Structures are given as structure tokens and as C-alpha cells.
Amino acid sequence: MARMTIVLPEGLDEQRELGPDWGVWLDALPRLFHELLDEWELTRDGDDLWHGFCSLVAPVVTPTGEAAVLKVSFQGDDESVHEALALQHWQGNGTVRMMRADPHRRALLLERLDRRDLTGVWDLEACEIVAGLYPKIHLAALPQLATITSYVEAWLDALEAQPRDIPIPHRYREQALSLGRDLVTDPASIGRIIHGDLHYENVLAAPPDAAAERGEWLVIDPKPMSGDPHYELAPMLWNRYDELSGDIRDGLRRRFHTLVDHAGLDEERARDWVVVRMVINANWSVEDAQRVGRGLRPDEQAWITRCVAITKAVQD
């Protein structure tokens, strides 16, 4: 039987703009995908190809006829380097089940979940669902995981080195630096496995045969680190942001308090992490423009505005 051609999705192929390492990986990706299909005796199940920011995913069938997906991630994505380790540790409790892995090639064979995610669920109900998943994944951290504080410390150093006139309100910049330095030195900021990017699209519906035992919704695509569960909330605020048009402040606050209350988190600590994350995120857009010597694009300006609005809303 002739092989199906691997044509990279446009959204993934665009990552070539991020540097030569991306181009090398993307050029080699179709051949690597075929190698894994052959070695693991997998059969493509249709011609669908899905992708994230730095991964390619295809539905496949195993030699025993089980529906699965093959996922290959960018070699240079440091944050997901221990994805297989975390999935193995979770054993499918609240998360997608891993069937096989080749960490050296950043390849995973995962159970195939329903494509339905939480974007179609009322946002506050989705927040309740995610809050209920937090305890399942926030287990004691594995010693191999990098600490979130090591990342945050470097991000804060970069923020502090910026000139005063960057387009981020100075009071929020100074607040993020102060709060962030305190959090980095706090022993409670590490010690639990955190997902790092847990939002509506990273929670998929479980297949019917798994839902009764493991729950209706399962987490995918972790960026596992040793961290603080309170770090997790921010992506649930900045995603699905357009839905809050006309009610941004109160809508964000409802999400924030739903997550905090249903997960039994400390409100002040969760708020501090949101402030730190949003200001750091805003600075990344500033850095992207500075790196290539240009002004901010409209989408970057809009993102910084969003980051500032979230920072303000959780504190008003």
C-alpha cells in the first residue's frame, strides 16, 4: 500500500520564521513521522493532521486495532521535554493515557480522545471542570522536572532590564517584579507537578469506554514543571477572552473566583501569580518586536492590552 504523504499544516510550517532550528526540524519531520509509523507498526487512520504550536499529531491505528494518535514535538521545546515522564506518572488519571514513547525523538503514542474540548462549554462550567482536574495532576513533583522558579527568575531579569518607556504600565511592571521575586524565593512555589498551559483547548472529552472510570474530561499537552498549583490559573483567563466583550472586568473576575473556589486555592497567592504571568507575557511581545528592530504589530498591541486588562481585573 502506498504511503500517505505528510504535508505539514500551514500553521505549523509558519514556525520556520522562528529560527533555523525550526526549519531543520520541519524539513525532517515528514521522514521522522514515516519512520515512527513503520517502527511502531502504526497505520494512518485517514489523512487528518493536527498541530499545536510546536507539535504534529495524526490519528493512527495500532497493530491490535486500537485507535490512537501519534504526536511528534519540536526538539527545541524545553518546556515539554518531560511530557512523557509526566504522562507516565499520571497513568491516565485525569489525563490522556500514554501508550508508548520515544523521548529522544520527542515522539508519543497516545490514546485517541474525542476531539470535543472545553471551548464549547459555558466558561464558568469549564472553569469548574478544570478546577476539578487540578488535584489529579498536581502530584508531588518528580526530581527530573525543571522548577518554574528557574524560568520565572530569568523572565523577571529580562523584564527588569527593559527601559522604563516600554508599553506596559510602570506600576504593573514594578508590582510584577516585586511579587515575582517574593514567589521565586518562596519554597511553596515548587514541589508539585504543574501543567503550565492548562486551558480550554487542552482538555478533551474522554472516549465513552473511559469516561465512567476516569471522568468525562481529560488533560492533554502538558508542559510539566515542578511548581505551584496557583500558577495554573492565568491561561483560563486569557483564552476565550473575546467572549467577555462588554463585561471584561466582571467576566474575568467570575472566572478567577470560580477557579479559586472550586480548587480550594488561596485567593491572594493565585492573584499574585496571575499578575506576574500576565506582565511577563506582555513583555514577551515587547521583546519579540525589539529582537527584530521593529515597532509592535497590531496583534502584539492587542495582546499587551489584554494582559494589562487581566492584571487590572483580578485586583480591582
N, C-alpha and C positions, 0 to 999 in steps of 0.2 A: 504494500500500500504506500502511495506517495505521501511524503510528509506535508503537513500543513505549514505554509510559510509563516514565519514570525515577522510581522510588520509592526514595528513599535508604535504605540499610540502617540498621536501628535503631542499631547500634553506632557508625556514623558520625554519624548525626543527633544522637546524645547529646553530641557535641562542642560543641553550642551553649552548654553550660554553661561553656565555657572563655572566653567573652567575646563581645562584639558583632561583632568581625571574623569570627568563625567563623559566626555567624548570617547575616551578609551573604553570605559565600561559599557556604554551604549552600543558601541561598534561590536563588542564581543558578546553582548547579551543574547542575540538570537542563537548563536552557536552553543553557548552555555546552556540555554534552555533546552535545545535538542539533545545535548549530552545527558542532561538530567532525565529527560523523558526516556531515553534509551537505557541508562544505567538503572533507573528505578522501575523500569518496565511499565511506564505510565502511558495511557492513551488520551490524547486530547479529546475533550467532550464538547464538540462544537468549535467555532472559530472565535469565540469571545476572548478578549484580552482586557483585563482591568489594570489600573495602575494607581499608585499613590504618588506622593511627592518624589519618592526615591525607590520604588519597587514596581515590579511587573508580576501580575498574577493571572493564571489561566486555570479554568476548570478542567479537571482530568479524572480518569477512572483508574483505580489501582488494579493490579493483576487479579485480585479477588473480587473485583466488581464494585468496590466501594467508591462512592462519589467523594472527591477530594479537590483541593486546589494546590497548585504548585506556585510558590512565591519565591522570587529572587530579588534581593535588595542590593542597593548600591554599596560597594565595598568601603566607600569613604564615609558612610553614615555612622559616626561614632556612637550616637545615642541609641541605635538599635543593635549594637554589636552583640548584646547578650539577650536578644529576643528569644532565641531557642532555649537558653538556660531558664529564663523566667517561665516560659510556657511549660517546660518540663516540670518545673517546681509546682506550678499551679494545678497540673494534672486535669485540666478541663473544668475545674471548679470555678464557675463564673467566667470562664474564658473559652476561646476556641481550643480544641484539642489538637495537639501536635502529634503527627503520626511518624515523621521521620525528619532528620535534619542533617545538613552538611554545613556546619558553621564556617568552615574555611571558605566555602564558595557562597556563603550567606544565602543558602537555599533551605526552604522549609516545605514539607508536605503537611498540609493541614486538612482537618475535616471540612467539608463544604457546608457552610451555613446558608440560611435563607438570605437573599440579597436585601431584604427589608431592614432598614435601620431606623434610628430614633428621630430622623428628620420629619417623619410623618406623624409623630406623636405630639400631642399638646406639650409645649415646652416645660411646663411645671410638672406634668406627669413624667416626662422624660428625666427631669432632674431628680424626681423621687426614685426612678428606676436606677439611675446612675449612682445615687447615694446609697442604694441598697447593694450595689455591686462593690463599692469601696472596701467593705470589710473582707470580702472574699479575696481581693488581690493585695491588700495592704498587709501581707505577712511579714514576718521577720526577714530583713534583707539578707541576701546571700553575700558572702565575703568578696566574690568576684566583681560585684557591681560598683561602678563609679558612684561617688557621692554627688548629690545635687548641689551641695555647698561648694564643691570644687568648680562646677560650672558657673554657679551664681557669682562666686568671688571674681572670676575672670570677667564676667559680663559687667559687674559693678565697676571694676577697674577701668574698663573701656568707657563706661558712662561717665565716670569721674574725670577722665582725660579729655572729654569733649569741651569745646569752647562754650562760653556762657550763652551765646546767642543761638544755639540750636533751637529748632521749633518745638520744644517741649517746655511747658510752663516750669519756670525755675523752681517754684515751691514744690512741685511734684518730683522733680529731679532730686532735689535735696532730701525730700522725705523718703524717696525710694533708696537713696544711698544710706541714710541713717537706719531705716528699718532693715534693709538688706544686710548691712554689716552686723547688726544685732542677731539676725537669723542665722547668718553664716557661722557665727561663733557659738550658737546655742546647740548643745548636744542633742536636743529633741528634734533638730532639723534633719537628722539622718537616722537610719535604723529600720525603716520599713520599705518594702518594695513598692515603688510608685510607678504608675503607667507613664506619666509625663505628658501625654497628649490625649487624654480621655474626653471625647466629645461625642456628639450625636451620631456621627458617621462611623465612629469606631466601636459601635455597639450594634450587633446584628442579631436577628431572630434565630433562635435555636431550631434545628430540624425537629419535626414532630416526635421522633423517637427519643430525642434527648431532652425535650422541654420538661417532661414530667419529673425527671430525676434531677436535672441541672438548672432548671429555670428557663423562662421564656426568652431571656436576652443574655447574650454572651459577648465579652470584650474581645477585640482584635487589635492588632498592630501596636503592641506596647513599645515604649522607649524606656526600658526598665533601668531604674537607678535606685540607690539607697537614699531615701529621703523622708519627707514629712507628708502625711496624708493631706494636710491643709494646703499643700502646694497644688493639688489637683484641680481646684475649682475653676480657675480662670478660663480654660477653653470652653467651658459650658456657658460662659458669659459672652465671649467674643464671637462664637459661632451662632448662626441664625439671628444675627443682630438686626438685619433689615426687618424682621417680623415685629420689632419693637417700635417701629416708626410711629411717632406721635405720643409714645409712652415710654421713652427710653429709660429715664431715671427709675421710675417705679417698676418697669418691667425687669430691669437688671436687678433691682433690689429684691423683687419677688423670687427670681431665680436663685440669687445668692442665699437668701434666708431658707429657701426650700432645701437646698443642698446642705447647708449647715445643720438645720434642724433634723432632717431625716438621717443624716450620717452621724449625728451626735458630736459634731466638731465644735471647737472653740471659736466663737464668732470673731473675736479680736485677732487671733492668730491667722484665721482664714483671710480676713480683710487685709492684714499686713502682706501676706503672700500675693494677693491679687494686685495690690499697689505695686509691689516690687516687679512682678512679672509683666504688668502692662507697661510700665515705664521702660523696662529693658526691651520689650518688644517694639515700642515706639523708636527707641534708639537704634535698633537693628535696621529700620528703614532709613534712618539718617545715615548710618554707616554705609548702606548699600549705595546711596547716592554719592557719598563722599569718595568711595572706593574708585568710582569711575569718573569723578570730577564733573558731576552734573547737578542740576537742581532736582528737587523732588518731583516725581511724576504725580499726576492727579490721584492715582490709586494709592501711592505712598502717603500723600497728604491726607487722603480719606482714612487710611489705616491709623495714622497718628491721631487724627481727630477721634476715632473710635477708641483707641487706647486711653486717651485723656478722659473721654466721657465715662468709661468704665471706672477709671481711677476715681473720678469725682463721685459717681453714683454710689459706690459702696461705702462712701464716707459721709455723705450728706445726712 
